[in-house]
Amino acid sequence: MKTQITLTINGNSREAMEFYAKVFHEKYNMVKYGEIPSDPNNPLQEADKEKVAWGNMKIGELKINFGDKLSDLPFVGSDNVILHLTIEGAEEATRIFNELKIDGKIMEDLHEEFFADIYGKVMDKFGVVWNILGLGPLAYENANK
């Protein structure tokens, strides 16, 4: 079994994927609503044609799917999902944290913890919350068993 997560973004999924591709040194794929056949009984609004119908990328072992909400649907943000990153090394964890916090909100600044060399929690500019743990090599190896 494989687990994936889908992030519904409020009209700027492409910007989010470009941002995450830069932060995590990854690539992404996407298809816009205007590139797929539409239902003639429910025509696509012009404003939605450039929005992302489907996109994805991998961050570590996790495949993340992306999509924009259509203009006629309400956007309901959620604070009950947190993406948890376990990273080898405090330096790389600090780099990722610092990039994710740009135009976002620090919920818990980076600090030492009993369970990690460095830990912090940040909500990025897209409203996605990230727990960032930086571990030494042995702890990282044990965390990934």
C-alpha positions in Angstrom: 0.0 0.0 0.0 1.2 3.5 -0.8 -0.1 6.6 0.9 -0.4 10.0 -0.8 -1.8 13.4 0.3 -3.7 15.9 -1.8 -3.4 19.6 -1.1 -6.2 21.8 -2.4 -4.8 25.3 -2.9 -6.9 28.4 -3.3 -6.1 29.2 -6.9 -2.3 29.1 -6.8 -1.2 25.5 -6.9 1.3 26.2 -9.7 3.0 28.8 -7.5 3.0 26.3 -4.6 4.5 23.5 -6.7 7.2 25.9 -8.1 8.0 27.0 -4.5 8.2 23.5 -3.1 10.3 22.4 -6.2 12.8 25.1 -5.3 12.8 24.3 -1.5 13.1 20.6 -1.9 15.1 20.4 -5.1 12.3 18.4 -6.8 10.3 18.4 -10.0 6.6 18.6 -10.5 4.0 17.7 -13.1 0.7 19.4 -13.7 -2.4 19.6 -16.0 -4.6 22.8 -16.2 -8.3 22.6 -16.3 -8.2 24.2 -19.7 -6.2 21.3 -21.0 -8.8 18.6 -20.2 -12.2 18.0 -21.8 -14.9 19.9 -20.1 -18.6 19.0 -19.5 -20.8 20.9 -22.1 -23.6 20.8 -19.5 -21.3 22.5 -16.9 -18.9 24.7 -18.9 -15.6 25.8 -17.3 -15.4 29.4 -16.2 -12.8 31.4 -18.1 -11.1 32.3 -14.9 -10.5 28.6 -14.1 -8.9 27.5 -17.4 -5.3 28.3 -16.1 -5.9 26.7 -12.7 -4.3 23.4 -11.9 -6.7 20.4 -12.2 -4.1 18.0 -11.1 -0.4 18.2 -10.2 2.0 16.1 -8.2 5.6 15.9 -6.9 7.5 13.8 -4.5 9.1 15.1 -1.3 11.2 12.4 0.1 9.1 9.3 0.1 5.7 11.1 0.0 3.9 11.8 -3.2 1.9 15.0 -2.9 -1.0 15.8 -5.2 -2.1 19.3 -5.9 -5.2 21.0 -7.2 -6.9 24.3 -7.3 -10.4 24.8 -6.3 -12.8 26.1 -9.0 -14.2 29.6 -8.7 -17.7 28.5 -7.9 -16.7 26.3 -5.0 -15.9 27.6 -1.5 -12.3 27.3 -0.2 -12.2 25.6 3.2 -8.7 25.6 4.7 -7.8 23.0 7.2 -5.5 23.0 10.2 -6.0 19.3 11.0 -3.3 18.1 8.6 0.4 18.7 9.3 3.2 17.5 7.0 6.0 16.1 9.0 9.6 16.2 7.6 12.4 14.2 9.3 15.7 15.4 7.8 19.2 14.2 8.3 21.2 17.1 9.8 20.3 20.4 11.5 21.8 22.4 8.7 19.5 21.0 6.0 16.5 21.2 8.4 17.3 24.9 9.0 17.6 25.6 5.3 14.2 24.1 4.6 12.6 25.8 7.6 14.0 29.2 6.5 12.7 28.8 3.0 9.2 27.6 4.1 8.8 30.6 6.5 9.2 33.2 3.7 5.9 35.1 3.7 4.5 32.4 6.1 4.2 32.2 9.8 6.5 30.7 12.4 4.4 28.6 14.7 7.4 27.3 16.7 10.8 28.6 16.0 13.7 26.2 15.5 15.1 24.9 18.8 16.7 21.8 20.3 14.3 19.2 21.6 14.7 15.9 23.5 13.5 14.1 20.3 15.5 16.0 17.7 18.7 18.0 17.3 16.5 20.8 15.9 12.8 21.2 15.6 10.4 23.8 14.4 6.9 24.3 13.1 6.0 26.7 10.3 2.9 27.5 8.2 4.0 28.4 4.7 2.5 31.1 2.5 0.0 28.6 1.1 -1.4 27.7 4.6 0.3 24.3 4.7 1.8 23.5 8.2 5.1 21.7 8.4 6.8 20.1 11.4 10.6 20.1 10.7 12.9 17.7 12.6 16.6 17.7 12.0 18.3 14.6 13.3 21.9 13.4 13.6 22.9 10.4 11.4 22.2 7.6 13.9 18.8 9.1 15.0 17.9 9.6 11.4 18.7 6.1 10.5 16.7 4.7 13.4 13.7 7.0 12.6 13.6 5.5 9.1 13.5 1.9 10.0 
